[in-house]
Amino acid sequence: MSDSDAALVARTLAGDLEAYAALMARYREAFGRYAQHMLGNREDAQEALQDSFVRAYAALARCREPERFAAWLFRIVVNRCRTARRRLLRHRRFDVDLPNDVPSNGARPDAFEWRDEITSALSRLRPHYREAFLLRYVEELDYGEMSRVTGVKEPALRMRVKRASDQLRELLRDLHVG
């Protein structure tokens, strides 16, 4: 049986770097997926994730609830993605080209085409809508957890998720209706 987050945090604070490596391995995939959706490409996502892990390690003694390490770390990842996104927008325009091979004959795309189209549609959402949508439906957080991670009140998050869903529905409909 693997150690709990709290046990790994305690071991890390006692100087066991392998314990911190276990924490990173435990959350790298899920948080990396979130970062990639937020930032639009693997390289920027990996950089934000690595920066998050380094910052978390440096601040680990300030983690007041080690049993909730995942939520604490995820908040750092969310904030690093926000910062990275602002930096990217300052340095280059964030355009996403829609696929040219969208079926116009009413045929339904296969799973890979849908994945590409959904990724493209997600990238066209405002960052705060995309963030709320991803936290709710990809990371499967409830609104209370989302509020703790983002610092945004639950009613605002509910509205963001609704607006993101509405916009995604419209973007995907536009791709296949005309």
N, C-alpha and C positions, 0 to 999 in steps of 0.2 A: 504494500500500500504506500502511495506517495505521501510525502509530508504536506501538511496544510500550508497555505500561504503564510499564516502567522508564524509557524515553526521555521519556515525558510527565511522569513524576515529576521527573526531572532538569530538564526545561525549566521546570516549575512552581517548583521550588526556586531556579531562576535568575531568577525573576520573571515568567515568561510565564503570565499568567492564562488565556489561551486554551487552554493545555495542560491546565490543571485543568478548564476547562469541557468539554474533550474527554473527560476521565476521568469527569466527572459524567454526561455524555451516554451514555457507554459502559455505565454500570451503573445508571442511573436506572430503567429499565423492570424489570429483573429484581429489583433490591433493593426497588423500590417495590411490586412484586407480593408479595414476601415480607412486607414491612411491613404491607400491607393485610390479608393473611391473618392475621397475628399480632394486629393491633389491631382489626380488624373494620370499619373504615370508612376511606374515602379521605382525609378531612381529617386525622385523627390520623396516618395512615400518611405523608402528605406532610410533615407537621410533623416526625415522627421522622426521615424521610429527609433533610430539609433540615438538621436539627440534626446528623445524622451527617456530612453533607458539610462543614459548617462546622467541626465538631470535627476531622475528618480533615485539612482544610486547615491548621488551627492546629497540628496535631501531625505534619505530613508529614515534617519533618526527623527524626522518631523512627521512621519506617518503615525498619526495618533491611534488608528485602529488597524493594526496589522492583519486582523482577520478580514478586513475589507480592502486589502492591498490592491486587488484587481480594479475596484472602482477608483481608488486613489491614483493608480497608474493610468487608468483610462482617461481621467481628467487631464493629466499631464499630456497624454497623446492628443486629445482634442485641442488643447491650447497650443501645442506645437504645430498641429496641422493648420490651425487658424493663422498663426504667425507665418508659417511657410507659405500659405495661400496668399496672404497680403504681400509678402515679398515677391512671389512669382508674378502677381498682377502688376506690381510696380516695374518689374524688369522685362516683362514680355506680355504680349496679349495672349489671353487664354482662349483660343478658338478651338472648336472641335468640328471637324468636317463630318457631315453626315454621310453614311455609306451611299455610294452611287448605285449599288445593286439592290435597292429596296424594291421588292416585287410590286409592279404596278398593275398586274393582271388579277389582283384579288387573291393571289395565292398566299398562304400563310407561310411565314419564314420558319426555317428549322430552328432548333434550340440555340445554335451558335449565332445565327443572325439575330435572334431575339436578344441574346446576351449583349451583343455589340450595340444593338439599337437602344437597349435599356441603359447601358453604360453611357452612350452618347447623350441620351435624354437626361440622365442624371447630371451629367457635366454641364448641361444648359440651365439647370436650376440655380437660383441664388444660393450662395454658400450656406446660409442659415437654414434654408428649406432642405437642402441636400443633407446637411448634418442631422437635422431632426428625423428625416425619412430613414437615413441609414441607421441611426441609433435605434429607431423603433422596429424597423422591418428586417434589417440585416443583422444587427447585433442583438435584437430581440429584447431590448430593455423596456421595462415598464416606465410610465411617465414620471413616477417618483425617482427612479434611478436616473432617468434622463435629466431631471431637474438638478439632482445632486452633481452630476458630471458636468453639466453646462453652466449651471448657475442661473438658468432661465426658469421662470415660474411655469408650472404645469399647464395652465390655460393657454399660455403663449405657445408652448410646445405642441399642444393639441392642434392649435390653429396652423402652425407651421407644417405639421404632418399632413393635415387636411389639404392645405394649399399645395404642398409638394405633390401629393397624390393626384389632385385635380390637374395640376400642370403636366405631370408625367402622362396621365391618361390622354390629355389633349395632344401633347407632343407625339405620342405613339400613334394616336388616331390619325393625326396629320400625315404621318409617314405612310400609312396604309390605305388612306382613303383617296388619295388623289393623284 
